[in-house]
Amino acid sequence: MRLMFLAPLLLPLPAAAFTAQNGMTAVQTGPSEITVLHEIRRGDTDYWCAAGDFVQRAMGAPGNTRLWRASPKPRRAGDGIVFTLDEARAAPGAGLSQFGSGPRDGSIPVSMAVGSFCRVIVPYSD
């Protein structure tokens, strides 16, 4: 009976799992695709942070590398979000709006994803 509760803990994470600085898990799922796994109580910007952090630290890409959302909106409950470095794979209307200079194609530089959206999540304790 106890083993039934332990079974989910025994399932391995994908080999290339990466823990972003905000604690979320990102995985490279294609040559230019990054999937950020679902977590409850996380906003869209948390997913952008994890994807940007993965691109910068795990892939070693420069901060000016553009990042698009490949998963269409709306996201179904329990689904993660797929991001891409390939503009051709971007989901129409699923990106972020950005003010100032730069392309208005829904993409943001990974340095902006990390610098603007990454925040350390401190666990709540009594």
N, C-alpha and C positions, 0 to 999 in steps of 0.2 A: 504494500500500500504506500509506503514512504517513497519508493522509487518512482511512483507515478508523479509526485510533486517535484522530484529532482530531474525528471526527463527533459524539461525545457532548458534547464541549466547545462545539460550535457551537449546540447546542439552547438557546434562550433560557429563562430562568426566567419564570414568570408575571409579568405587568406589575406586580402589586401585591405582589411578594415582599418580605418584611421579614426582616432578620436580627436575631434577638433577642440580648439581651446574653450569652446562653450559646452563641451561634454557630449556633443552629438556625434553620431557615427556616420562616416562617409566612406563610400566604396567606389572604386573606378570600375564601371560596368561596360565600358567600351573605349575605343581609342581616344575619344574626346568627351565621353560621358561620365558624370559623377552622380551617384545616387546617394542622397542623404536619407537615412532610414527614419521612419516615423517615430516621433516621441510625443506623448500627450503634453498638453499645455505649452506648446511651442508655437511661436508666430512665424510667419513667412520669412521675416528678416533673420531669424535664427537659422533657418535652412540656408539662406544666402551666405551667412557667416561661415557655416560648416563647409559649404562647397568652395568658397573662396579660400579658406584656410587650407583645405586639401590641395587645391591647385597650386598655392604658393609653397607650402611646406613639403607635401608628399611628391608633387610633380616637379617642383623646382621652377615653376614658371614665373616670369617677372610680374611685378605689380600692375603693369599696364595691359596685361592679358585680359581680353573681354570675356565675360561670362553671361550666358543666356539661360533662361529656364526652358527646358525641353518638355516638361510635363504640362499638359493643358490645364487651364483652370475650369471649373473648380476641382480641387483635389478631393478624392473620395476619402471618407473616414478610414484611418488606418494605413493609408498609402504614404510612402515617402515622396520626395520630389527629386526628379532627374534634372540635372543641369548639364549644359554642353558648352564646349569651347568653339563649336562649329555653328556659325550663324544660320546655315541652311537647315539645321535640325531644331531651331528655336520654335517654340509653340507660339502661334500668333496671339497677340494680346495678353501674354502671360508674363511679360517682363516687368521691370520697374521703370517708373518715370524718373527722370533726372533733370535737374535744372542746371543751367550753365552751358559750357561748351561740351562738345562730344556728340557722338551719334545719338539719335533719338530712335533707337531700334529695340529698346527694351533691355539692352545689355548694360552691365556696369563693369568697371575694371575690378579685378580681384582685390586690389589694394583698398578700394572703396568698400567692398563687401566685408573685408576684415576690419578695416579701420572704423567704419561707421556702424556695423551691425554686430560685431563680436563683443559679448559681455560675459564675464565669468559668472556662472550660476553657483551661488553659495547655497549648499543644502540647508534646509530649515532644521533647526534643532530646538528642543525645549530648554 
